[in-house]
Amino acid sequence: MKAYLVSQPGSPNVLEPQNLPDPIPEKGKALIKIKAFGLNRAEAVTRMGGSFDAVKFPKVIGIECVGEVMECPGGELNPGQKVAAAMGGMGRKYNGSYAEMIVVPLANVFPIETDLDWITLASIPETYFTAWGCCFESLCLEKHPKIVIRPGASALGIAITQIVNHLGGQVIGVTRSSHKVEKMMKTGMYKVITSSSKVGDEVLETWSNGATGVVDTIVSEESVKDDLSMLAKGGRICLAGSLADSYGTSKSADFKDVLSLPNTSFFSSEGLHSSKDTQNLQTIIDRVEKGFYKPYIDAVFDFEDMVIAHQKMDRNEFTGKVVIKINS
Ligand SMILES: NC(=O)c1ccc[n+]([C@@H]2O[C@H](COP(=O)([O-])OP(=O)(O)OC[C@H]3O[C@@H](n4cnc5c(N)ncnc54)[C@H](OP(=O)(O)O)[C@@H]3O)[C@@H](O)[C@H]2O)c1
């Protein structure tokens, strides 16, 4: 099969196209023919060596995909079944989705029923699983929430916007990049604030009672103080990333200290499991089919153009999700 193997961390050029032996599944796993997959910031971090000991090279990276089951030795899934697969060590502990085929433990294979096209489908799993977890498991959102997301231009930020709007709520998205504002507004955000530092005062000018919730994927000392400054009574903060170091002057907050704050929790998609999360994914997909959630796909690349896609991701050119399609 064709795959991109990373032998050592570095620039997008370390994504080397290679012909690797087709992987062979054992009991408890499924062999999947990959049709498409979304790109994730976490993969750029891994590619650059930022996953440290969690990833040993050489490795095929890539933490999610959609496709069809080719073989499942235990018989739990039938050949041809449409599936999504994500996390659980994919592209970190074992070879990931930057490939034509993948073997995945069944705990991280999510069977789905849908007529959505592969590209739309590929934009969903990791991003919407995380958005769902942030909204319902961490922030415990109910009707009409008022949510601030930083950075709001991420694929995750835009997915959260869809969920909040469906609850009849409003989202304020924060970005450093003024060229992203127009696209962010088109995704349904109530307001976009362009800032690389504090936004609390501007949020309180817009919502005098404060925000019901903040999703913070920067998590610096400054960002968390600012999150607290704009929170409504009883509001919650969801920490869901660690971009702080790429924000120049920001200093990463100590997670231990931050998580001891009241009403603050951390969501990680690392805990996804097919036994508890398959129904959530099916609900998300059904809502996409009905038009309640509108995945925002900024760009689609052929598998052969992986290096270009990563170069553009490194240059912060995208707003929302990027999908790679496999034509074979
Ligand atoms: N907890 C979880 O399970 C989970 C799952 C998925 C994602 N996440 C986290 O959510 C965040 C967004 O992930 P994503 O995959 O949705 O990201 P993405 O679509 O690639 O979003 C990128 C955003 O990150 C900001 N950014 C910061 N440093 C950057 C850099 N060096 N290059 C480019 N952009 C940079 C940009 O902000 P500006 O708009 O201000 O330029 C941009 O809007 C990340 O922190 C990621 O780790 C967490």
The ligand as a MOL file (V3000), in Angstrom:
LIG
                    3D

  0  0  0     0  0            999 V3000
M  V30 BEGIN CTAB
M  V30 COUNTS 48 52 0 0 0
M  V30 BEGIN ATOM
M  V30 1 N -8.5260 17.7660 23.6070 0
M  V30 2 C -8.6850 17.0880 22.4880 0
M  V30 3 O -9.0370 15.9190 22.4900 0
M  V30 4 C -8.4270 17.7850 21.1820 0
M  V30 5 C -8.8450 17.2310 19.9740 0
M  V30 6 C -8.6740 17.9610 18.7940 0
M  V30 7 C -8.0270 19.1880 18.8620 0
M  V30 8 N -7.5930 19.6610 20.0440 0 CHG=1
M  V30 9 C -6.8750 20.9370 20.1600 0
M  V30 10 O -7.6480 21.9470 19.5820 0
M  V30 11 C -6.7870 22.9040 18.9970 0
M  V30 12 C -7.2030 23.0940 17.5530 0
M  V30 13 O -6.9640 21.8750 16.8700 0
M  V30 14 P -7.4080 21.7180 15.3570 0
M  V30 15 O -6.8660 20.4350 14.8470 0
M  V30 16 O -8.8670 22.0080 15.2540 0 CHG=-1
M  V30 17 O -6.5240 22.8960 14.7730 0
M  V30 18 P -6.5380 23.7580 13.4590 0
M  V30 19 O -7.8190 23.6480 12.7180 0
M  V30 20 O -5.2710 23.4880 12.7540 0
M  V30 21 O -6.5020 25.2090 14.1550 0
M  V30 22 C -5.4230 25.9900 14.1630 0
M  V30 23 C -5.6420 27.2000 15.0240 0
M  V30 24 O -4.5950 27.1870 15.9410 0
M  V30 25 C -3.9840 28.4260 15.9930 0
M  V30 26 N -2.5220 28.2310 15.9400 0
M  V30 27 C -1.6950 28.3360 16.9770 0
M  V30 28 N -0.4630 28.0930 16.6380 0
M  V30 29 C -0.4620 27.8330 15.3560 0
M  V30 30 C 0.5610 27.5290 14.4230 0
M  V30 31 N 1.8350 27.4360 14.7740 0
M  V30 32 N 0.1940 27.3150 13.1470 0
M  V30 33 C -1.0860 27.3880 12.7860 0
M  V30 34 N -2.0940 27.6810 13.6290 0
M  V30 35 C -1.7720 27.9140 14.9020 0
M  V30 36 C -4.5170 29.3090 14.8730 0
M  V30 37 O -5.0460 30.4060 15.5500 0
M  V30 38 P -5.2980 31.8730 14.9100 0
M  V30 39 O -6.6540 31.7630 14.2840 0
M  V30 40 O -5.2910 32.7380 16.1070 0
M  V30 41 O -4.2330 32.1470 13.9270 0
M  V30 42 C -5.5610 28.4500 14.1930 0
M  V30 43 O -6.8110 29.0500 14.1670 0
M  V30 44 C -5.3580 22.3850 19.2060 0
M  V30 45 O -4.8550 22.8980 20.4190 0
M  V30 46 C -5.5680 20.9230 19.3930 0
M  V30 47 O -4.5370 20.2990 20.1380 0
M  V30 48 C -7.7930 18.9920 21.1990 0
M  V30 END ATOM
M  V30 BEGIN BOND
M  V30 1 1 1 2
M  V30 2 2 2 3
M  V30 3 1 2 4
M  V30 4 1 4 5
M  V30 5 2 4 48
M  V30 6 2 5 6
M  V30 7 1 6 7
M  V30 8 2 7 8
M  V30 9 1 8 9
M  V30 10 1 8 48
M  V30 11 1 9 10
M  V30 12 1 9 46
M  V30 13 1 10 11
M  V30 14 1 11 12
M  V30 15 1 11 44
M  V30 16 1 12 13
M  V30 17 1 13 14
M  V30 18 2 14 15
M  V30 19 1 14 16
M  V30 20 1 14 17
M  V30 21 1 17 18
M  V30 22 2 18 19
M  V30 23 1 18 20
M  V30 24 1 18 21
M  V30 25 1 21 22
M  V30 26 1 22 23
M  V30 27 1 23 24
M  V30 28 1 23 42
M  V30 29 1 24 25
M  V30 30 1 25 26
M  V30 31 1 25 36
M  V30 32 1 26 27
M  V30 33 1 26 35
M  V30 34 2 27 28
M  V30 35 1 28 29
M  V30 36 1 29 30
M  V30 37 2 29 35
M  V30 38 1 30 31
M  V30 39 2 30 32
M  V30 40 1 32 33
M  V30 41 2 33 34
M  V30 42 1 34 35
M  V30 43 1 36 37
M  V30 44 1 36 42
M  V30 45 1 37 38
M  V30 46 2 38 39
M  V30 47 1 38 40
M  V30 48 1 38 41
M  V30 49 1 42 43
M  V30 50 1 44 45
M  V30 51 1 44 46
M  V30 52 1 46 47
M  V30 END BOND
M  V30 END CTAB
M  END
